[in-house]
Amino acid sequence: MYAARLALRYLFARKIHLVGIAGIFLGVTALVVVLSVMNGFIQETRRAVRGTLADVIVTPILERGAAPVGYEAYAAVLAATPGVAGTAPRLVWYALLTTGDVRGDLVARASGGPLNAVQVVGLDVGEEQGVTRFDESLRAPSLVGDPVEDPDDPFAPPLPYLPPDERDLPRPTVIVGEQLFDLWRLRKGQVIDLATGVLDAGGREVVTHNRRFAVAGTFRTGEYEYDLRTIYLRREDLARELLDATQDFSEIVVRLSDPSRPADAVAAIEARLAAAGLPGARADCGRHRSIPPAEIVEEGGVARHAAPGGNGGSPSCGREVTREFFLVETWQERKGVLLAAIDNEKRIMAVILFFIVVVATFLLFALLYTTVQEKTRDIGILAALGATRRGIQGVFLGVGITITAIGEALGLAAGLAITGNLQAIEQFLREKFGLVIFRPDVYIFDHLPCEVDPIGVAVILAATFACSLMFTSIPAWMASRKEPVRALRYE
């Protein structure tokens, strides 16, 4: 009891202790605000990085000379797979983008390098809706683009923007990423050229194609690179106009009924596709040993080798097979390198900013060490009156813990107040002082993102308390080890 009362007296008897409270307060406030903003940027970036990718992407990898099979065969297998809630086909290719005179345009833009090459994605609007965020990318507020007239029918020809002689028989349309739209200074209704090449029927020579399309508008996913190099068009237009209808899809985007458990769904998809024997389905049962698809059976969601009986049947290894036939990946795996870099930046920022708290708690050590030196005679009196070493140590530990608790409470309150009113604060600084903290044209967000992470805040408070307790315990231990006689004689 006496330890708590003396701790409060020592705390408020010296105003210098307010410096310790201020240090903890500023450190916690800075950590809460900065990490909340960083977390907001990371969450927004993750959403932007995902773009129009679905939960899972299935990409058939055909062997050389294998004939492709239509999307319907794969869709039937996926529809019967547990955990799959929807699928949509995509046809992905690459082309050179030009406007006006093809040769002159390419020469003039040669310094742009890879910016001349774009990714063309053929899709079906009806099937994409509900599977990916394609519809959201059409309705997202545009920063530098010109959205399509009707998001429900995005590839409809923009008749008011077309020349009069093309309105009766309009050409196929495309939707351009808004960053690409801005870079090339395109406009709605403008005609662009897409040039590409495909292998002939014998697979020996490259046949070039150059087709013209009208720009129907723009889309915006929020991922700068994707919006800078991607053009959407109807899947049948891409297959017919640029690829000679040799293939109707190249990947399948899959929506899961439970996105929180993608690994289970991926395993089920792999097992069902392995057992279906579709082109590209190849599996191994041991090193360099190929298994015919007919000999693959599914057991509990796992593909295993079960060879048919009778003469001529290959012996079964009876174990799970290693599938190399399809690239089945989640959107996190496809964007794994970028997501890992983002998470790594967050950890580095947290470690660097935590040094603010370390400095503040070290200041607390200096304050308590000075207090112990000033109160040496008091320590001697307490010891002479029968105070135990643990009781004396508790007095100064109480001072440090109280300073930490007050500083953390004030810092937490201030941090939450700032993060809750960040938009208003940013607007006030911009209007009153001309201080621009956030530029949407640089970060591709239309607002300053901020998202408080309760677990992160709890870790901040716990780490601050632990660090403070460590620095506080040193002078408290020194006070408890003082000899009573020497302490009474201290001047």
Secondary structure, DSSP 8 states (H G I E B T S, - for coil): -HHHHHHHHHHHH-TTHHHHHHHHHHHHHHHHHHHHHHHHHHHHHHHHHHTT--SEEEEE---TT-----HHHHHHHHHTSTTEEEEEEEEEEEEEEE-SSHHHHHHHTGGGGGGGEEEEEEE-HHHHBTTBSHHHHHHS--SSS-B-S-TTSTTS--GGGS-GGGSSS---EEEEEHHHHHHTT--TT-EEEEEEEEE-TTSSSEEEEEEEEEEEEEE--S-HHHHHHEEEEEHHHHHHHTSTTS-S-SEEEEEES-TT-HHHHHHHHHHHHHHHT-TT--EESSTT-EE-GGGEEEETTEEEE----STT------SB-EE-SEEEEEHHHHTHHHHHHHHHHHHHHHHHHHHHHHHHHHHHHHHHHHHHHHTHHHHHHHHHTT--HHHHHHHHHHHHHHHHHHHHHHHHHHHHHHHHTHHHHHHHHHHHH------HHHHS-SS------HHHHHHHHHHHHHHHHHHHHHHHHHHHTS-HHHHHT--
